[in-house]
Amino acid sequence: MDLLISCRIPLRRRLFSLTFVSSLKTHSCFRMQRMSTVASRTSNQASAPPIPRPSASLVIINERNEVLMVQRNPQARSFAGVTVFPGGNLDKKQDSSLRITAIREAFEESGLLIARPSDNLARIPSDQVLDEARFEVHGQKTTFEQFMKGNHLTADTDSLLPFTTWITPKEAPRRFYTQFYVTFLPGTSASGFMAGSKQERLPKPDGGQEVITARFVRPEDALAEFNAQKITFMPPQFYILYTLSNILRNHTTTFEERVAVQRLSSGPFGRMTLNPRRLIQPEGSPFTVLTYEGDETRGGSPGRLHRAVVKMGKGGITTAITLHRNFDIFTEIEPHAFDISAKL
């Protein structure tokens, strides 16, 4: 239509008209291209997996070789109803490190405090004081640091032993970069404080704010409950409990068992970052194969298996797990398989 109109006017005006129409078309094309680029960028951003949130979880072992487990509130946004180790997200207002996160979250969720005296004025707070404090810290009415300073206590971060790091798979809507730690109660901490610097109380749930039960249980008994479908785990909890069940064999913790856990922590095992990836899921099958770093498909030697066969239930909660790990975690971990940082 523009060309027909321009043919009925003088050449000079027609050239101007053609130039004007051409510029409009060029501008229109540029706008369309720009809109397409923006749309493409928006689409890529929408499809990008969420960035994992830094978090920490604490495996507390008492002198009877029992591990502290808590069951999450069935209404929780993440891992509803799942039995886990105490833990949570790094809170920049509360935590100066992930070790503090682990200790604070364990205190909030179970009432157990991993601490040592900061000076000669320190006294172990009463159960009433501890219970009031954990709810005030959780409700942001006070900070964990303020509570500790007010009672002349210091979080016993030196007693925490790194025990693998896990990254939630990319497919998950909410992702976490979780550092797991292990600590023993009671006994000598790595900082040299003797028994009594930590207080073992009977664990109590936090009134349903985050957890509904808190208890000590032997690793093999917890695994038996899971296999009987009495409780549910996610792969990290199963993996760590399975590992500990092969070490903590006695009714009371022995020196040799502590040394074995410390040896794992200070070696390649403690530094492992595990980023589960789906290998295969046969059509129509409820089972999925998750591979971990060090598997033959993830940088490990041919024949090396480091994977789990899992059965997913409602909401992505695992109801069955079989771990395949055919190497000695003390002497046969291949460091080169973990040299490359796991992709977020």
Short mmCIF file of the C-alpha atoms (twelve columns), coordinates in Angstrom:
data_MODEL
# 
_entry.id   MODEL 
# 
loop_
_atom_site.group_PDB 
_atom_site.id 
_atom_site.type_symbol 
_atom_site.label_atom_id 
_atom_site.label_alt_id 
_atom_site.label_comp_id 
_atom_site.label_asym_id 
_atom_site.label_seq_id 
_atom_site.Cartn_x 
_atom_site.Cartn_y 
_atom_site.Cartn_z 
_atom_site.pdbx_PDB_model_num 
ATOM 1   C CA . MET A 1   0.000  0.000   0.000  1 
ATOM 2   C CA . ASP A 2   2.885  2.341   0.777  1 
ATOM 3   C CA . LEU A 3   4.441  1.870   -2.674 1 
ATOM 4   C CA . LEU A 4   1.184  2.545   -4.496 1 
ATOM 5   C CA . ILE A 5   0.669  5.803   -2.680 1 
ATOM 6   C CA . SER A 6   4.256  6.950   -3.324 1 
ATOM 7   C CA . CYS A 7   3.868  6.389   -7.105 1 
ATOM 8   C CA . ARG A 8   1.243  9.110   -7.311 1 
ATOM 9   C CA . ILE A 9   3.431  11.866  -5.914 1 
ATOM 10  C CA . PRO A 10  6.490  13.673  -7.372 1 
ATOM 11  C CA . LEU A 11  9.829  11.843  -7.572 1 
ATOM 12  C CA . ARG A 12  11.469 13.905  -4.833 1 
ATOM 13  C CA . ARG A 13  8.671  13.276  -2.382 1 
ATOM 14  C CA . ARG A 14  8.427  9.690   -3.571 1 
ATOM 15  C CA . LEU A 15  12.099 9.080   -2.722 1 
ATOM 16  C CA . PHE A 16  11.525 10.590  0.701  1 
ATOM 17  C CA . SER A 17  8.445  8.464   1.150  1 
ATOM 18  C CA . LEU A 18  10.286 5.293   0.120  1 
ATOM 19  C CA . THR A 19  13.156 6.149   2.457  1 
ATOM 20  C CA . PHE A 20  10.735 6.832   5.301  1 
ATOM 21  C CA . VAL A 21  8.848  3.570   4.726  1 
ATOM 22  C CA . SER A 22  12.149 1.695   4.517  1 
ATOM 23  C CA . SER A 23  13.325 3.213   7.804  1 
ATOM 24  C CA . LEU A 24  10.052 2.242   9.435  1 
ATOM 25  C CA . LYS A 25  10.493 -1.331  8.258  1 
ATOM 26  C CA . THR A 26  14.109 -1.397  9.445  1 
ATOM 27  C CA . HIS A 27  13.069 -0.020  12.822 1 
ATOM 28  C CA . SER A 28  10.257 -2.557  12.998 1 
ATOM 29  C CA . CYS A 29  12.641 -5.415  12.176 1 
ATOM 30  C CA . PHE A 30  15.091 -4.154  14.816 1 
ATOM 31  C CA . ARG A 31  12.332 -4.028  17.416 1 
ATOM 32  C CA . MET A 32  11.148 -7.533  16.484 1 
ATOM 33  C CA . GLN A 33  14.720 -8.839  16.700 1 
ATOM 34  C CA . ARG A 34  15.244 -7.148  20.046 1 
ATOM 35  C CA . MET A 35  11.958 -8.520  21.379 1 
ATOM 36  C CA . SER A 36  12.982 -11.958 20.158 1 
ATOM 37  C CA . THR A 37  16.353 -11.664 21.931 1 
ATOM 38  C CA . VAL A 38  14.700 -10.540 25.168 1 
ATOM 39  C CA . ALA A 39  12.171 -13.362 24.919 1 
ATOM 40  C CA . SER A 40  14.985 -15.832 24.308 1 
ATOM 41  C CA . ARG A 41  16.885 -14.504 27.322 1 
ATOM 42  C CA . THR A 42  13.769 -14.706 29.487 1 
ATOM 43  C CA . SER A 43  13.140 -18.262 28.322 1 
ATOM 44  C CA . ASN A 44  16.725 -19.278 29.130 1 
ATOM 45  C CA . GLN A 45  16.483 -17.684 32.565 1 
ATOM 46  C CA . ALA A 46  13.185 -19.439 33.224 1 
ATOM 47  C CA . SER A 47  14.631 -22.805 32.221 1 
ATOM 48  C CA . ALA A 48  17.884 -22.404 34.181 1 
ATOM 49  C CA . PRO A 49  18.000 -24.560 37.313 1 
ATOM 50  C CA . PRO A 50  17.721 -22.681 40.632 1 
ATOM 51  C CA . ILE A 51  21.007 -21.882 42.372 1 
ATOM 52  C CA . PRO A 52  21.570 -24.174 45.381 1 
ATOM 53  C CA . ARG A 53  21.299 -22.490 48.780 1 
ATOM 54  C CA . PRO A 54  24.216 -22.994 51.210 1 
ATOM 55  C CA . SER A 55  23.131 -25.205 54.102 1 
ATOM 56  C CA . ALA A 56  24.555 -27.514 56.747 1 
ATOM 57  C CA . SER A 57  23.476 -30.674 58.549 1 
ATOM 58  C CA . LEU A 58  24.875 -32.204 61.736 1 
ATOM 59  C CA . VAL A 59  25.184 -35.928 62.498 1 
ATOM 60  C CA . ILE A 60  25.368 -36.173 66.304 1 
ATOM 61  C CA . ILE A 61  26.577 -39.522 67.690 1 
ATOM 62  C CA . ASN A 62  26.161 -40.293 71.393 1 
ATOM 63  C CA . GLU A 63  28.279 -42.676 73.474 1 
ATOM 64  C CA . ARG A 64  25.918 -45.563 72.638 1 
ATOM 65  C CA . ASN A 65  26.653 -45.235 68.911 1 
ATOM 66  C CA . GLU A 66  23.194 -43.803 68.309 1 
ATOM 67  C CA . VAL A 67  22.618 -40.999 65.822 1 
ATOM 68  C CA . LEU A 68  20.265 -38.064 66.337 1 
ATOM 69  C CA . MET A 69  17.434 -38.077 63.780 1 
ATOM 70  C CA . VAL A 70  14.502 -35.692 63.450 1 
ATOM 71  C CA . GLN A 71  11.334 -36.051 61.415 1 
ATOM 72  C CA . ARG A 72  10.354 -32.991 59.435 1 
ATOM 73  C CA . ASN A 73  6.885  -31.504 59.654 1 
ATOM 74  C CA . PRO A 74  4.617  -33.136 57.011 1 
ATOM 75  C CA . GLN A 75  3.545  -29.601 56.010 1 
ATOM 76  C CA . ALA A 76  7.112  -28.401 55.379 1 
ATOM 77  C CA . ARG A 77  7.926  -26.907 51.967 1 
ATOM 78  C CA . SER A 78  10.978 -29.146 51.554 1 
ATOM 79  C CA . PHE A 79  11.329 -32.852 52.429 1 
ATOM 80  C CA . ALA A 80  7.931  -32.974 54.126 1 
ATOM 81  C CA . GLY A 81  7.685  -35.808 56.661 1 
ATOM 82  C CA . VAL A 82  11.192 -37.097 55.890 1 
ATOM 83  C CA . THR A 83  13.515 -38.306 58.659 1 
ATOM 84  C CA . VAL A 84  16.780 -36.343 58.487 1 
ATOM 85  C CA . PHE A 85  19.717 -35.127 60.534 1 
ATOM 86  C CA . PRO A 86  19.180 -31.683 62.099 1 
ATOM 87  C CA . GLY A 87  20.129 -28.897 59.732 1 
ATOM 88  C CA . GLY A 88  19.037 -25.965 57.630 1 
ATOM 89  C CA . ASN A 89  20.021 -23.005 55.497 1 
ATOM 90  C CA . LEU A 90  22.813 -20.555 56.209 1 
ATOM 91  C CA . ASP A 91  21.287 -17.476 57.852 1 
ATOM 92  C CA . LYS A 92  23.538 -14.471 57.263 1 
ATOM 93  C CA . LYS A 93  21.913 -12.666 60.192 1 
ATOM 94  C CA . GLN A 94  22.733 -15.538 62.541 1 
ATOM 95  C CA . ASP A 95  25.652 -17.529 61.171 1 
ATOM 96  C CA . SER A 96  29.274 -16.629 60.557 1 
ATOM 97  C CA . SER A 97  29.975 -20.032 58.980 1 
ATOM 98  C CA . LEU A 98  28.324 -23.288 57.941 1 
ATOM 99  C CA . ARG A 99  29.636 -24.896 61.139 1 
ATOM 100 C CA . ILE A 100 27.645 -22.345 63.138 1 
ATOM 101 C CA . THR A 101 24.624 -23.084 60.931 1 
ATOM 102 C CA . ALA A 102 24.876 -26.787 61.764 1 
ATOM 103 C CA . ILE A 103 25.172 -26.168 65.528 1 
ATOM 104 C CA . ARG A 104 22.426 -23.531 65.610 1 
ATOM 105 C CA . GLU A 105 19.975 -25.629 63.608 1 
ATOM 106 C CA . ALA A 106 20.632 -28.694 65.781 1 
ATOM 107 C CA . PHE A 107 19.924 -26.548 68.848 1 
ATOM 108 C CA . GLU A 108 16.710 -25.104 67.395 1 
ATOM 109 C CA . GLU A 109 15.353 -28.449 66.193 1 
ATOM 110 C CA . SER A 110 16.360 -30.753 69.049 1 
ATOM 111 C CA . GLY A 111 17.458 -28.629 71.996 1 
ATOM 112 C CA . LEU A 112 20.933 -30.188 72.024 1 
ATOM 113 C CA . LEU A 113 23.719 -27.618 72.230 1 
ATOM 114 C CA . ILE A 114 27.230 -28.355 70.948 1 
ATOM 115 C CA . ALA A 115 29.224 -25.836 72.967 1 
ATOM 116 C CA . ARG A 116 32.171 -25.287 75.276 1 
ATOM 117 C CA . PRO A 117 32.910 -22.691 77.969 1 
ATOM 118 C CA . SER A 118 34.312 -19.405 76.713 1 
ATOM 119 C CA . ASP A 119 35.668 -18.423 80.153 1 
ATOM 120 C CA . ASN A 120 35.597 -19.415 83.825 1 
ATOM 121 C CA . LEU A 121 32.199 -17.780 84.320 1 
ATOM 122 C CA . ALA A 122 30.448 -20.282 82.056 1 
ATOM 123 C CA . ARG A 123 27.695 -22.424 83.527 1 
ATOM 124 C CA . ILE A 124 25.578 -24.986 81.707 1 
ATOM 125 C CA . PRO A 125 22.155 -23.325 81.328 1 
ATOM 126 C CA . SER A 126 19.128 -25.076 82.785 1 
ATOM 127 C CA . ASP A 127 16.753 -27.002 80.558 1 
ATOM 128 C CA . GLN A 128 14.230 -24.176 80.889 1 
ATOM 129 C CA . VAL A 129 16.749 -21.562 79.754 1 
ATOM 130 C CA . LEU A 130 17.849 -23.724 76.823 1 
ATOM 131 C CA . ASP A 131 14.285 -24.390 75.693 1 
ATOM 132 C CA . GLU A 132 13.328 -20.719 75.896 1 
ATOM 133 C CA . ALA A 133 16.455 -19.729 73.987 1 
ATOM 134 C CA . ARG A 134 15.963 -22.161 71.120 1 
ATOM 135 C CA . PHE A 135 12.498 -20.764 70.410 1 
ATOM 136 C CA . GLU A 136 13.692 -17.167 70.692 1 
ATOM 137 C CA . VAL A 137 16.553 -17.845 68.275 1 
ATOM 138 C CA . HIS A 138 14.223 -19.606 65.858 1 
ATOM 139 C CA . GLY A 139 11.755 -16.720 66.070 1 
ATOM 140 C CA . GLN A 140 14.533 -14.151 65.459 1 
ATOM 141 C CA . LYS A 141 13.809 -12.549 68.840 1 
ATOM 142 C CA . THR A 142 17.479 -12.923 69.666 1 
ATOM 143 C CA . THR A 143 20.517 -14.168 67.812 1 
ATOM 144 C CA . PHE A 144 22.340 -17.390 68.505 1 
ATOM 145 C CA . GLU A 145 25.525 -15.399 69.101 1 
ATOM 146 C CA . GLN A 146 23.835 -13.178 71.702 1 
ATOM 147 C CA . PHE A 147 22.523 -16.217 73.569 1 
ATOM 148 C CA . MET A 148 25.947 -17.869 73.583 1 
ATOM 149 C CA . LYS A 149 27.784 -14.729 74.750 1 
ATOM 150 C CA . GLY A 150 25.201 -14.108 77.458 1 
ATOM 151 C CA . ASN A 151 25.929 -17.541 78.905 1 
ATOM 152 C CA . HIS A 152 29.709 -17.398 78.382 1 
ATOM 153 C CA . LEU A 153 29.596 -20.213 75.843 1 
ATOM 154 C CA . THR A 154 31.269 -20.776 72.480 1 
ATOM 155 C CA . ALA A 155 29.966 -23.019 69.734 1 
ATOM 156 C CA . ASP A 156 32.277 -26.052 69.622 1 
ATOM 157 C CA . THR A 157 32.973 -25.810 65.904 1 
ATOM 158 C CA . ASP A 158 36.290 -27.645 66.279 1 
ATOM 159 C CA . SER A 159 34.451 -30.844 67.144 1 
ATOM 160 C CA . LEU A 160 32.617 -30.923 63.805 1 
ATOM 161 C CA . LEU A 161 34.122 -33.344 61.275 1 
ATOM 162 C CA . PRO A 162 33.318 -32.766 57.556 1 
ATOM 163 C CA . PHE A 163 31.514 -35.825 56.212 1 
ATOM 164 C CA . THR A 164 30.706 -35.193 52.500 1 
ATOM 165 C CA . THR A 165 28.905 -32.365 50.735 1 
ATOM 166 C CA . TRP A 166 25.751 -32.894 48.663 1 
ATOM 167 C CA . ILE A 167 24.177 -30.825 45.892 1 
ATOM 168 C CA . THR A 168 20.490 -31.260 45.094 1 
ATOM 169 C CA . PRO A 169 19.940 -32.439 41.459 1 
ATOM 170 C CA . LYS A 170 19.203 -29.783 38.848 1 
ATOM 171 C CA . GLU A 171 15.684 -31.112 38.247 1 
ATOM 172 C CA . ALA A 172 14.555 -30.229 41.783 1 
ATOM 173 C CA . PRO A 173 12.490 -27.019 42.217 1 
ATOM 174 C CA . ARG A 174 14.358 -26.186 45.461 1 
ATOM 175 C CA . ARG A 175 18.074 -26.919 45.618 1 
ATOM 176 C CA . PHE A 176 20.647 -26.986 48.421 1 
ATOM 177 C CA . TYR A 177 24.439 -27.128 48.695 1 
ATOM 178 C CA . THR A 178 24.676 -29.013 51.981 1 
ATOM 179 C CA . GLN A 179 27.794 -29.606 54.036 1 
ATOM 180 C CA . PHE A 180 27.375 -32.584 56.388 1 
ATOM 181 C CA . TYR A 181 29.327 -32.781 59.638 1 
ATOM 182 C CA . VAL A 182 29.733 -35.479 62.280 1 
ATOM 183 C CA . THR A 183 30.343 -34.900 65.985 1 
ATOM 184 C CA . PHE A 184 30.507 -37.181 69.021 1 
ATOM 185 C CA . LEU A 185 28.723 -36.748 72.372 1 
ATOM 186 C CA . PRO A 186 30.130 -36.733 74.994 1 
ATOM 187 C CA . GLY A 187 33.900 -36.931 74.983 1 
ATOM 188 C CA . THR A 188 36.971 -34.989 74.070 1 
ATOM 189 C CA . SER A 189 36.454 -32.568 71.233 1 
ATOM 190 C CA . ALA A 190 39.105 -31.767 68.664 1 
ATOM 191 C CA . SER A 191 39.797 -28.568 70.567 1 
ATOM 192 C CA . GLY A 192 40.834 -30.498 73.676 1 
ATOM 193 C CA . PHE A 193 37.799 -29.803 75.912 1 
ATOM 194 C CA . MET A 194 36.874 -32.820 78.012 1 
ATOM 195 C CA . ALA A 195 33.514 -34.500 78.550 1 
ATOM 196 C CA . GLY A 196 31.047 -32.042 79.996 1 
ATOM 197 C CA . SER A 197 31.864 -29.257 77.564 1 
ATOM 198 C CA . LYS A 198 28.916 -30.594 75.596 1 
ATOM 199 C CA . GLN A 199 25.662 -31.393 77.301 1 
ATOM 200 C CA . GLU A 200 23.610 -34.362 76.132 1 
ATOM 201 C CA . ARG A 201 19.976 -33.831 77.001 1 
ATOM 202 C CA . LEU A 202 17.071 -35.912 75.818 1 
ATOM 203 C CA . PRO A 203 16.306 -34.465 72.388 1 
ATOM 204 C CA . LYS A 204 12.939 -32.747 72.064 1 
ATOM 205 C CA . PRO A 205 11.141 -31.708 68.872 1 
ATOM 206 C CA . ASP A 206 10.636 -27.992 68.344 1 
ATOM 207 C CA . GLY A 207 6.872  -28.082 68.809 1 
ATOM 208 C CA . GLY A 208 6.217  -28.817 65.158 1 
ATOM 209 C CA . GLN A 209 7.726  -25.600 63.820 1 
ATOM 210 C CA . GLU A 210 10.149 -27.616 61.707 1 
ATOM 211 C CA . VAL A 211 10.223 -31.133 63.175 1 
ATOM 212 C CA . ILE A 212 7.682  -33.336 64.940 1 
ATOM 213 C CA . THR A 213 9.988  -35.981 66.478 1 
ATOM 214 C CA . ALA A 214 13.593 -36.049 67.661 1 
ATOM 215 C CA . ARG A 215 15.359 -39.199 68.887 1 
ATOM 216 C CA . PHE A 216 18.609 -41.130 69.011 1 
ATOM 217 C CA . VAL A 217 18.687 -44.351 66.997 1 
ATOM 218 C CA . ARG A 218 21.415 -46.767 65.930 1 
ATOM 219 C CA . PRO A 219 22.280 -46.447 62.211 1 
ATOM 220 C CA . GLU A 220 21.390 -50.081 61.408 1 
ATOM 221 C CA . ASP A 221 18.040 -49.731 63.203 1 
ATOM 222 C CA . ALA A 222 17.228 -46.554 61.276 1 
ATOM 223 C CA . LEU A 223 18.035 -48.334 58.005 1 
ATOM 224 C CA . ALA A 224 15.816 -51.269 59.044 1 
ATOM 225 C CA . GLU A 225 12.921 -48.872 59.717 1 
ATOM 226 C CA . PHE A 226 13.420 -47.309 56.304 1 
ATOM 227 C CA . ASN A 227 13.488 -50.689 54.561 1 
ATOM 228 C CA . ALA A 228 10.274 -51.604 56.393 1 
ATOM 229 C CA . GLN A 229 8.782  -48.313 55.086 1 
ATOM 230 C CA . LYS A 230 8.156  -47.021 58.604 1 
ATOM 231 C CA . ILE A 231 10.140 -43.851 57.873 1 
ATOM 232 C CA . THR A 232 11.480 -42.133 54.767 1 
ATOM 233 C CA . PHE A 233 14.977 -40.925 53.894 1 
ATOM 234 C CA . MET A 234 16.522 -38.985 51.058 1 
ATOM 235 C CA . PRO A 235 19.714 -40.387 49.428 1 
ATOM 236 C CA . PRO A 236 22.215 -38.330 51.521 1 
ATOM 237 C CA . GLN A 237 20.798 -39.590 54.839 1 
ATOM 238 C CA . PHE A 238 20.756 -43.174 53.579 1 
ATOM 239 C CA . TYR A 239 24.322 -42.882 52.275 1 
ATOM 240 C CA . ILE A 240 25.719 -41.503 55.534 1 
ATOM 241 C CA . LEU A 241 23.802 -43.933 57.756 1 
ATOM 242 C CA . TYR A 242 24.920 -46.846 55.587 1 
ATOM 243 C CA . THR A 243 28.519 -45.684 55.930 1 
ATOM 244 C CA . LEU A 244 28.302 -45.253 59.707 1 
ATOM 245 C CA . SER A 245 26.513 -48.595 60.190 1 
ATOM 246 C CA . ASN A 246 29.665 -50.332 58.951 1 
ATOM 247 C CA . ILE A 247 31.842 -48.482 61.478 1 
ATOM 248 C CA . LEU A 248 29.774 -48.052 64.660 1 
ATOM 249 C CA . ARG A 249 29.379 -51.736 65.472 1 
ATOM 250 C CA . ASN A 250 29.652 -51.759 69.260 1 
ATOM 251 C CA . HIS A 251 27.082 -50.861 71.914 1 
ATOM 252 C CA . THR A 252 29.330 -48.072 73.171 1 
ATOM 253 C CA . THR A 253 31.654 -45.948 71.090 1 
ATOM 254 C CA . THR A 254 35.219 -47.225 71.094 1 
ATOM 255 C CA . PHE A 255 38.420 -45.288 70.513 1 
ATOM 256 C CA . GLU A 256 38.964 -47.259 67.284 1 
ATOM 257 C CA . GLU A 257 35.521 -46.276 65.970 1 
ATOM 258 C CA . ARG A 258 36.156 -42.593 66.640 1 
ATOM 259 C CA . VAL A 259 39.506 -42.836 64.884 1 
ATOM 260 C CA . ALA A 260 37.853 -44.524 61.874 1 
ATOM 261 C CA . VAL A 261 35.285 -41.714 61.537 1 
ATOM 262 C CA . GLN A 262 37.996 -39.061 61.960 1 
ATOM 263 C CA . ARG A 263 40.112 -40.813 59.349 1 
ATOM 264 C CA . LEU A 264 37.257 -40.745 56.857 1 
ATOM 265 C CA . SER A 265 36.613 -37.076 57.602 1 
ATOM 266 C CA . SER A 266 40.214 -35.986 57.118 1 
ATOM 267 C CA . GLY A 267 40.694 -38.040 53.937 1 
ATOM 268 C CA . PRO A 268 39.185 -37.945 50.444 1 
ATOM 269 C CA . PHE A 269 35.821 -39.198 51.744 1 
ATOM 270 C CA . GLY A 270 35.253 -36.153 53.926 1 
ATOM 271 C CA . ARG A 271 36.025 -33.860 50.995 1 
ATOM 272 C CA . MET A 272 33.716 -35.578 48.513 1 
ATOM 273 C CA . THR A 273 31.070 -33.438 46.821 1 
ATOM 274 C CA . LEU A 274 28.234 -35.580 45.535 1 
ATOM 275 C CA . ASN A 275 25.992 -34.209 42.810 1 
ATOM 276 C CA . PRO A 276 23.485 -37.001 41.941 1 
ATOM 277 C CA . ARG A 277 22.565 -37.396 38.272 1 
ATOM 278 C CA . ARG A 278 19.958 -39.610 36.696 1 
ATOM 279 C CA . LEU A 279 21.529 -42.354 34.590 1 
ATOM 280 C CA . ILE A 280 18.494 -44.216 33.344 1 
ATOM 281 C CA . GLN A 281 14.869 -44.792 34.246 1 
ATOM 282 C CA . PRO A 282 13.187 -47.584 32.279 1 
ATOM 283 C CA . GLU A 283 9.833  -46.517 30.862 1 
ATOM 284 C CA . GLY A 284 7.029  -47.339 33.240 1 
ATOM 285 C CA . SER A 285 9.424  -48.219 36.069 1 
ATOM 286 C CA . PRO A 286 9.264  -46.412 39.429 1 
ATOM 287 C CA . PHE A 287 13.009 -46.962 39.914 1 
ATOM 288 C CA . THR A 288 15.710 -44.459 38.971 1 
ATOM 289 C CA . VAL A 289 19.484 -44.912 38.878 1 
ATOM 290 C CA . LEU A 290 21.352 -41.985 40.423 1 
ATOM 291 C CA . THR A 291 25.085 -41.816 39.778 1 
ATOM 292 C CA . TYR A 292 27.629 -40.113 42.028 1 
ATOM 293 C CA . GLU A 293 31.090 -38.729 41.282 1 
ATOM 294 C CA . GLY A 294 33.601 -41.578 41.035 1 
ATOM 295 C CA . ASP A 295 31.188 -43.909 39.254 1 
ATOM 296 C CA . GLU A 296 32.496 -45.325 35.960 1 
ATOM 297 C CA . THR A 297 30.092 -42.935 34.205 1 
ATOM 298 C CA . ARG A 298 31.298 -39.976 36.305 1 
ATOM 299 C CA . GLY A 299 35.073 -40.037 36.012 1 
ATOM 300 C CA . GLY A 300 35.762 -43.330 37.807 1 
ATOM 301 C CA . SER A 301 37.708 -46.290 36.448 1 
ATOM 302 C CA . PRO A 302 35.907 -48.901 34.293 1 
ATOM 303 C CA . GLY A 303 33.830 -51.156 36.498 1 
ATOM 304 C CA . ARG A 304 33.774 -48.657 39.368 1 
ATOM 305 C CA . LEU A 305 30.252 -48.326 40.789 1 
ATOM 306 C CA . HIS A 306 29.166 -45.356 42.874 1 
ATOM 307 C CA . ARG A 307 25.433 -45.118 42.417 1 
ATOM 308 C CA . ALA A 308 22.049 -45.726 44.002 1 
ATOM 309 C CA . VAL A 309 18.893 -47.329 42.691 1 
ATOM 310 C CA . VAL A 310 15.996 -45.367 44.166 1 
ATOM 311 C CA . LYS A 311 12.235 -45.616 44.092 1 
ATOM 312 C CA . MET A 312 10.451 -42.299 44.116 1 
ATOM 313 C CA . GLY A 313 7.159  -41.828 45.914 1 
ATOM 314 C CA . LYS A 314 4.742  -38.927 46.179 1 
ATOM 315 C CA . GLY A 315 6.368  -35.514 46.016 1 
ATOM 316 C CA . GLY A 316 9.709  -36.960 44.919 1 
ATOM 317 C CA . ILE A 317 10.316 -38.576 48.328 1 
ATOM 318 C CA . THR A 318 12.354 -41.781 48.075 1 
ATOM 319 C CA . THR A 319 10.706 -44.907 49.476 1 
ATOM 320 C CA . ALA A 320 13.433 -47.444 48.601 1 
ATOM 321 C CA . ILE A 321 17.193 -47.093 48.096 1 
ATOM 322 C CA . THR A 322 19.907 -49.597 47.196 1 
ATOM 323 C CA . LEU A 323 23.472 -48.288 47.300 1 
ATOM 324 C CA . HIS A 324 26.091 -49.730 44.926 1 
ATOM 325 C CA . ARG A 325 29.606 -48.780 46.078 1 
ATOM 326 C CA . ASN A 326 32.207 -51.404 45.145 1 
ATOM 327 C CA . PHE A 327 35.364 -49.719 46.488 1 
ATOM 328 C CA . ASP A 328 36.945 -49.174 49.889 1 
ATOM 329 C CA . ILE A 329 36.120 -45.652 51.068 1 
ATOM 330 C CA . PHE A 330 39.245 -45.595 53.257 1 
ATOM 331 C CA . THR A 331 41.829 -46.561 50.640 1 
ATOM 332 C CA . GLU A 332 40.301 -46.728 47.146 1 
ATOM 333 C CA . ILE A 333 38.650 -43.367 46.483 1 
ATOM 334 C CA . GLU A 334 39.992 -41.986 43.195 1 
ATOM 335 C CA . PRO A 335 40.751 -38.289 43.868 1 
ATOM 336 C CA . HIS A 336 40.867 -37.414 40.153 1 
ATOM 337 C CA . ALA A 337 37.147 -38.174 39.906 1 
ATOM 338 C CA . PHE A 338 36.486 -35.342 42.369 1 
ATOM 339 C CA . ASP A 339 39.079 -32.827 41.159 1 
ATOM 340 C CA . ILE A 340 36.597 -30.988 38.963 1 
ATOM 341 C CA . SER A 341 34.162 -28.916 41.025 1 
ATOM 342 C CA . ALA A 342 30.634 -30.259 40.788 1 
ATOM 343 C CA . LYS A 343 28.530 -28.094 38.521 1 
ATOM 344 C CA . LEU A 344 25.733 -26.236 40.224 1 
# 
